[in-house]
Amino acid sequence: MVFGGVPEHFNLALWEALNSGAMPVSTRFVPVPGGTGAMMRALRDADVDVAIALTEGVVAAAVDPSEDVQIKIVAPYVMSPLTWGIAAGEGGPETLEQLRGLPEIRVGVSRLGSGSHLMSFLLAEREGWEPSRLRFVVCGDISGLRGSASAKGAAVEPAAHVFLWETGMIEPFVRAGELRELGRVDTPWPCFVMAARAGWLDATTGGEANRGRLARVLGAGRAAVGRFLAEPGAALESIAARFMVGRPAAAAWLSRVRYASDARLPAAALSSTVDALLRLGVIGPAQAAAASAAGLVDSGVTLTEAGADDAGADLCVGDDALRAAAAVSPLRSSSTGATGRGRDGGETAGPSSPTAHGAAVGADLDPEAAAAAAAALSARRAALSRLDAYLRSLGGGGVM
């Protein structure tokens, strides 16, 4: 069973679980860096069986009358809104006020119909821009978007004035000075769902209905996400190593995220998405009229609820646990708390000491702590090596 998703923070726990070999059926996570639009195409072309994609993109694709492959929502995934950063590069506008004053606004998008495309209409609505002022530059993925927003010379304008992308994913490039974040815009609905082809759901594999196989995998996936969040220190280190962000930045991102704990999806979340897409002109009245919760969701896998969002049941990490995890260096002994014991029985450097990181890899640590420190460094180097290979596969220069 092949799942497709953007290789980003949100998918890390499920990504690792699907590729672990420990799921109820054989599963695999396939990175689709092109975003929701690319995933909807991969889903229709049967390159993936299940797509983890933005709610608005899935709804728009599910009611698209030009397509003959029916798409169904099969699971809620991330119940919190998605925070989109409005990113500009070298030579681009420095403020939203500058952007507002341009005769036309060139917006980089990963693909037409993607979340980065649809959210630009929501941004225009919020800012009072006429949608006709938007001009779209299709860039493929985050690497292409970054390139489109940066001018190649002082006399050359960037191909795109701005692009919208999840704020946690652009944070390393903002911190490095390559991009500027001019502002943010949140989705007014839960940000991610999972979708599958109706025909695939009705089919069988190995004598078992795909719908039943999927339900078992989704249950195991939710349990894996729960275990990931139950150890915030390890979660932050994994996020930081894989995506080249600091632990405080990873903690700030994780504090905003709530995952679905079960198969219930509030019907109000779907109706608000449909209403927004209709208001922004992304779908027409006939499509909106046909976009009922019953028509969008496969009831054999996912349940829709008419009541309020049961936010208390969502999977998340408490603020206190995150603050504590973010304050502890992964290079210190986890078994000794703020301070460790050296070979001579004396205390090694604690969190407030500027020598803490140096001590963690020095001879003052006991063998167990030194081994833990070496393992943490090795894991980070391995993660950076994988990230380097991934960036090079996109045509970039790798990790610099």
Sequence and secondary structure as in RCSB ss.txt:
>XXXX:A:sequence
MVFGGVPEHFNLALWEALNSGAMPVSTRFVPVPGGTGAMMRALRDADVDVAIALTEGVVAAAVDPSEDVQIKIVA
PYVMSPLTWGIAAGEGGPETLEQLRGLPEIRVGVSRLGSGSHLMSFLLAEREGWEPSRLRFVVCGDISGLRGSAS
AKGAAVEPAAHVFLWETGMIEPFVRAGELRELGRVDTPWPCFVMAARAGWLDATTGGEANRGRLARVLGAGRAAV
GRFLAEPGAALESIAARFMVGRPAAAAWLSRVRYASDARLPAAALSSTVDALLRLGVIGPAQAAAASAAGLVDSG
VTLTEAGADDAGADLCVGDDALRAAAAVSPLRSSSTGATGRGRDGGETAGPSSPTAHGAAVGADLDPEAAAAAAA
ALSARRAALSRLDAYLRSLGGGGVM
>XXXX:A:secstr
 EEEE SSGGGHHHHHHHTTT SSS  EEEE TT HHHHHHHHHTTS SEEEEEHHHHHHHHT TT  S EEEEE
EEE S  EEEEEEETTS SSHHHHHTSSSEEEEESSTTSHHHHHHHHHHHHHT  GGGEEEEE  SHHHHHHHTS
 SSTT   S SEEEEEHHHHHHHHHTTSEEEEEEEE SS  EEEEEEHHHHHSEETTEEHHHHHHHHHHHHHHHH
HHHHH HHHHHHHHHHHHT  HHHHHHHHTT  B SSSEEEHHHHHHHHHHHHHTTSS HHHHHH  HHHHB TT
T EEESS   GGGSB   HHHHHHHHHS TTS TTSTTS B TTS B   TT TTHHHHHTSTTS HHHHHHHHH
HHHHHHHHHHHHHHHHHHTTS    
